[in-house]
């Protein structure tokens, strides 16, 4: 009785492994080709070319503190304004409208955190505002810490006579990405509907966001838009 040769089986096995290897190489090359040839991100807001690291945060609110670690893994939309001022009221209304406009994107809607930040510790007003929407947080910080945060975001220093504080226009919004870095700025003149569409665009392509720098002082002056705050 003749013994069957194992060579045909071995040859088929080698060919199968080679086919799998070619498939994996082709798949990886295809993904890389697609990434390299994707259209660049375009938004109506200001896309920060080098997302900057935030300073150490110690924000206080009725539901406890928020630090840098709390911002990771989520999208955070920040506005500056006292909860007792016209700017604060407009900021809260704008944040809530934007959140409602992304409700058709359940994952983004769930991951979006809304933050109103000022140096004024008004727990009663803060609690009232936070009851309007669970993901809204009204927070306060020391004036020094607030100044450092504004400086890092490129917001400068607010004064009582500035348009932002007087409520003449809605305050600008600052978008912090899942890596706890500033990725975009939306001016007060940009409609809430436009901001919501920008959020959907950015959330749909997080891998296309510009790479960040390690310097906490990077400001959003080098951006995809020349819109001013």
C-alpha positions in Angstrom: 0.0 0.0 0.0 1.4 3.3 -1.1 1.9 6.1 1.5 0.2 9.3 0.5 2.5 12.3 0.1 2.0 15.3 2.5 3.4 17.7 -0.1 0.1 18.6 -1.8 -1.4 19.4 1.6 1.6 21.4 2.6 1.5 23.3 -0.7 -2.1 24.2 -0.2 -1.5 25.4 3.3 1.4 27.6 2.1 -0.8 29.1 -0.6 -3.7 29.7 1.9 -1.3 31.5 4.3 0.1 33.6 1.4 -3.4 34.5 0.3 -4.3 35.7 3.8 -1.1 37.6 4.0 -1.8 39.4 0.7 -5.3 40.2 1.9 -4.0 41.8 5.1 -1.4 43.8 3.2 -4.0 44.9 0.7 -6.5 45.8 3.4 -3.9 47.9 5.4 -2.7 49.6 2.2 -6.3 50.4 1.2 -7.0 51.9 4.6 -3.9 54.0 4.5 -4.7 55.1 0.9 -8.2 56.1 1.9 -6.9 58.1 4.9 -4.3 59.9 2.8 -6.8 60.8 0.2 -9.7 61.9 2.5 -10.8 65.4 2.1 -9.5 67.6 4.9 -11.9 68.6 7.7 -13.9 71.7 6.9 -16.1 73.4 9.5 -17.7 76.8 9.7 -16.0 77.4 13.1 -12.3 77.8 13.9 -10.5 74.4 13.6 -7.3 74.5 15.8 -4.4 73.2 13.8 -2.4 72.2 16.9 -4.8 71.3 19.6 -3.5 72.6 22.9 -3.2 70.9 26.3 -5.4 72.5 29.0 -3.9 73.8 32.2 -4.7 71.8 35.4 -8.4 72.3 36.1 -10.1 72.4 39.4 -13.7 73.5 38.6 -16.3 73.5 41.3 -20.0 73.0 40.9 -23.2 71.8 42.7 -22.6 68.3 41.6 -18.9 68.2 42.6 -15.6 69.2 41.0 -14.4 68.6 37.4 -10.7 68.1 36.6 -8.9 67.3 33.3 -9.5 63.6 33.8 -13.3 64.2 33.7 -13.0 65.6 30.2 -11.3 62.6 28.7 -13.4 60.3 26.5 -16.1 63.0 25.8 -16.7 66.1 23.8 -16.9 69.2 26.0 -18.4 72.5 24.9 -17.2 75.4 27.1 -18.6 78.9 27.5 -17.5 81.7 29.8 -20.0 83.7 31.7 -21.4 84.3 35.2 -24.7 82.5 35.8 -26.2 85.7 37.0 -25.2 87.8 34.0 -26.8 88.2 30.6 -23.7 86.6 29.0 -24.3 83.5 31.2 -28.0 83.3 30.3 -27.2 83.5 26.6 -24.4 81.0 27.0 -26.6 78.5 28.7 -29.4 79.0 26.1 -26.9 78.5 23.2 -25.3 75.4 24.8 -28.7 73.8 25.3 -29.9 74.6 21.8 -26.8 73.1 20.3 -27.2 69.9 22.4 -30.8 69.6 21.2 -29.7 70.0 17.6 -27.3 67.0 17.8 -30.0 64.8 19.4 -30.3 62.9 16.1 -26.8 61.6 16.8 -27.4 59.5 20.0 -23.7 58.7 20.6 -22.6 62.3 20.2 -25.6 63.6 22.2 -24.7 61.2 25.0 -21.0 62.1 25.0 -21.5 65.9 24.8 -20.8 67.8 28.0 -21.9 71.4 28.4 -19.8 73.7 30.7 -20.5 77.3 31.7 -17.5 78.6 33.6 -16.9 81.8 35.6 -15.3 83.1 38.8 -18.7 83.6 40.5 -19.7 80.9 42.9 -23.5 80.9 42.8 -24.6 77.4 43.8 -28.3 78.3 43.8 -28.3 79.7 40.3 -26.0 77.0 39.1 -28.3 74.3 40.5 -31.3 75.9 38.8 -29.6 76.0 35.4 -28.3 72.4 35.7 -31.9 71.2 36.2 -32.6 72.3 32.6 -30.4 69.6 31.1 -28.5 66.7 32.9 -25.3 67.2 30.9 -25.1 70.9 31.7 -22.6 71.9 34.4 -22.3 75.4 35.8 -18.9 75.7 37.3 -16.7 78.3 39.1 -12.9 78.6 39.5 -10.6 81.0 41.2 -9.9 84.2 39.3 -6.3 83.1 38.7 -7.3 79.6 37.5 -10.0 81.1 35.3 -7.5 83.6 33.8 -5.1 80.7 33.0 -7.8 78.7 31.4 -9.0 81.6 29.3 -5.4 82.3 28.2 -4.8 78.7 27.2 -8.0 78.7 25.1 -7.1 82.0 23.5 -10.1 83.8 25.1 -8.0 86.6 26.7 -9.2 88.4 29.8 -12.8 89.5 30.2 -13.9 92.8 31.7 -17.2 94.0 32.9 -17.5 96.4 29.9 -16.6 93.8 27.3 -19.3 92.6 24.8 -19.0 89.1 26.2 -19.8 90.1 29.8 -22.4 92.7 28.9 -24.4 90.2 26.9 -24.4 92.2 23.7 -23.5 89.0 21.8 -23.4 85.4 22.8 -20.1 84.3 24.2 -17.8 82.2 22.0 -17.7 78.5 22.6 -14.6 76.3 22.9 -14.7 72.6 22.0 -12.5 70.2 23.9 -12.1 66.8 22.3 -11.9 63.3 23.9 -8.2 63.8 24.5 -8.9 66.8 26.8 -7.4 69.2 24.2 -8.9 72.3 22.6 -9.8 71.4 19.0 -12.2 74.1 17.8 -13.6 77.5 18.6 -17.1 78.8 17.6 -17.6 82.6 17.6 -20.6 84.2 19.1 -21.9 85.2 15.6 -22.0 81.5 14.5 -25.6 80.2 14.6 -26.3 77.2 16.9 -27.4 75.1 13.9 -24.0 75.7 12.3 -22.2 74.8 15.5 -24.2 71.6 15.8 -23.3 70.6 12.2 -19.6 71.2 12.9 -19.9 69.0 16.0 -21.3 66.2 13.9 -18.5 66.6 11.3 -15.8 66.4 14.0 -17.4 63.5 15.9 -17.7 61.5 12.7 -14.0 61.8 11.9 -12.0 62.0 15.1 -9.0 60.4 13.5 -8.8 63.3 11.0 -8.3 65.9 13.8 -4.9 67.7 13.8 -2.3 66.2 16.1 -1.8 68.0 19.3 1.2 69.8 20.7 2.5 69.2 24.3 2.7 72.9 25.1 -0.2 74.1 27.2 0.2 77.6 25.8 -0.7 76.9 22.2 -3.5 79.2 21.2 -6.1 78.8 18.4 -4.6 81.6 16.2 -3.4 79.1 13.6 -6.7 77.7 12.3 -8.7 76.7 9.3 -10.7 79.9 9.6 -9.8 83.6 10.0 -13.0 84.3 12.1 -12.3 86.4 15.1 -13.7 86.0 18.6 
